[in-house]
Amino acid sequence: MYELTVEGVFSAAHAISIAGVRETVHGHDWRVTATVAGESLDDDGLLCDFHTVKQVLEDILGGMNNTDLNGHDAFRGRNASAEHVARHIFDALTLRVGASLAPFARVTAVRVTESPGCAATYRG
């Protein structure tokens, strides 16, 4: 199995509810790692083009940068938790690059880190 990762960063605020108690709004520099994996390489010896995946990831993160995630369409009616942020980025990335990665690769995971030592990963 081959894997490659691309990374990005965005800054955004959120306030989640834990056991019915809502936190105060606070911000993070969210660090994002997206993983693409596959069993074989294309004719050029590549799993995929890093630059394509990186550009799409940056576009997705740009839509969340310098926002309050609680107001973002992706989190309406649910906590803007790290887990939901990871799933949202995974789904958006898969939607935008999934077809171009096939048949050699697919998006397999997105990890978001709110602060050092605190990360959530979604695997499709």
C-alpha positions as CSV (number, residue, x, y, z in Angstrom):
1,M,0.0,0.0,0.0
2,Y,1.3,3.4,-0.9
3,E,0.3,6.5,1.0
4,L,0.9,10.2,0.6
5,T,-0.1,13.1,2.8
6,V,-0.7,16.7,2.2
7,E,-1.0,19.3,4.9
8,G,-2.7,22.6,5.4
9,V,-3.6,25.1,8.1
10,F,-6.6,27.4,8.7
11,S,-7.6,29.7,11.5
12,A,-11.2,29.6,12.8
13,A,-13.3,29.9,15.9
14,H,-15.9,27.6,17.3
15,A,-17.9,26.9,20.5
16,I,-19.1,23.4,21.0
17,S,-21.6,22.0,23.5
18,I,-20.4,19.3,25.9
19,A,-23.0,17.5,28.0
20,G,-25.4,20.3,27.3
21,V,-23.0,23.1,28.3
22,R,-21.8,25.4,25.6
23,E,-18.2,26.5,25.7
24,T,-17.3,30.1,25.1
25,V,-16.2,31.0,21.5
26,H,-12.5,30.4,21.1
27,G,-10.1,30.1,18.2
28,H,-7.6,27.6,16.9
29,D,-5.0,27.3,14.2
30,W,-6.3,24.0,12.8
31,R,-3.7,21.8,11.2
32,V,-5.0,19.4,8.7
33,T,-3.4,16.3,7.2
34,A,-5.1,14.5,4.4
35,T,-4.0,11.0,3.4
36,V,-4.4,9.4,0.0
37,A,-3.6,5.7,-0.5
38,G,-3.6,3.1,-3.1
39,E,-2.3,-0.4,-4.0
40,S,-0.5,0.6,-7.3
41,L,1.1,3.5,-9.1
42,D,0.2,5.0,-12.4
43,D,2.4,4.7,-15.6
44,D,4.6,7.6,-14.3
45,G,5.3,5.8,-11.0
46,L,3.0,8.1,-9.0
47,L,0.1,7.5,-6.7
48,C,-1.2,10.9,-7.7
49,D,-0.1,14.4,-8.2
50,F,0.6,16.0,-4.7
51,H,0.0,19.5,-6.1
52,T,-3.6,18.7,-7.3
53,V,-4.6,17.3,-3.9
54,K,-2.8,20.2,-2.1
55,Q,-4.5,22.9,-4.1
56,V,-8.0,21.4,-3.6
57,L,-7.3,21.0,0.2
58,E,-6.2,24.7,0.3
59,D,-9.4,25.7,-1.5
60,I,-11.5,23.8,1.0
61,L,-9.6,25.2,4.0
62,G,-9.9,28.7,2.5
63,G,-13.7,28.5,2.8
64,M,-13.3,28.0,6.6
65,N,-10.4,30.3,7.3
66,N,-11.0,33.3,9.6
67,T,-14.6,32.2,10.2
68,D,-16.7,31.1,13.2
69,L,-17.3,27.5,12.2
70,N,-20.7,27.5,14.1
71,G,-22.0,29.7,11.3
72,H,-20.6,27.6,8.5
73,D,-23.2,25.7,6.4
74,A,-21.5,22.4,7.1
75,F,-22.1,22.6,10.8
76,R,-25.6,24.0,11.0
77,G,-27.5,22.0,13.6
78,R,-24.5,20.1,14.9
79,N,-21.4,20.8,16.9
80,A,-18.4,22.2,15.0
81,S,-16.3,19.6,16.8
82,A,-12.9,18.5,15.5
83,E,-14.5,15.2,14.6
84,H,-17.1,16.9,12.4
85,V,-14.5,19.2,10.9
86,A,-12.4,16.2,9.9
87,R,-15.5,14.5,8.3
88,H,-16.5,17.7,6.5
89,I,-13.0,18.1,5.0
90,F,-12.8,14.4,4.1
91,D,-16.2,14.5,2.3
92,A,-15.3,17.7,0.5
93,L,-11.9,16.5,-0.6
94,T,-13.3,13.1,-1.8
95,L,-16.1,14.9,-3.7
96,R,-13.6,17.2,-5.5
97,V,-10.7,14.8,-6.2
98,G,-12.1,11.3,-5.8
99,A,-12.8,10.7,-9.5
100,S,-9.4,12.0,-10.6
101,L,-7.6,9.7,-8.2
102,A,-9.4,6.5,-9.4
103,P,-8.5,3.8,-10.1
104,F,-5.1,4.1,-8.4
105,A,-5.9,5.9,-5.2
106,R,-8.5,7.3,-2.9
107,V,-8.7,9.7,0.0
108,T,-8.5,7.5,3.1
109,A,-8.2,9.8,6.1
110,V,-8.3,13.4,7.3
111,R,-6.8,14.4,10.6
112,V,-7.4,17.8,12.2
113,T,-5.4,19.1,15.1
114,E,-6.9,21.9,17.2
115,S,-3.9,22.3,19.4
116,P,-0.7,20.3,20.1
117,G,-1.7,16.9,21.3
118,C,-5.4,17.2,20.5
119,A,-6.4,15.7,17.1
120,A,-9.3,13.9,15.5
121,T,-9.2,11.7,12.5
122,Y,-11.9,10.6,10.1
123,R,-11.3,7.5,7.9
124,G,-13.6,6.8,5.0
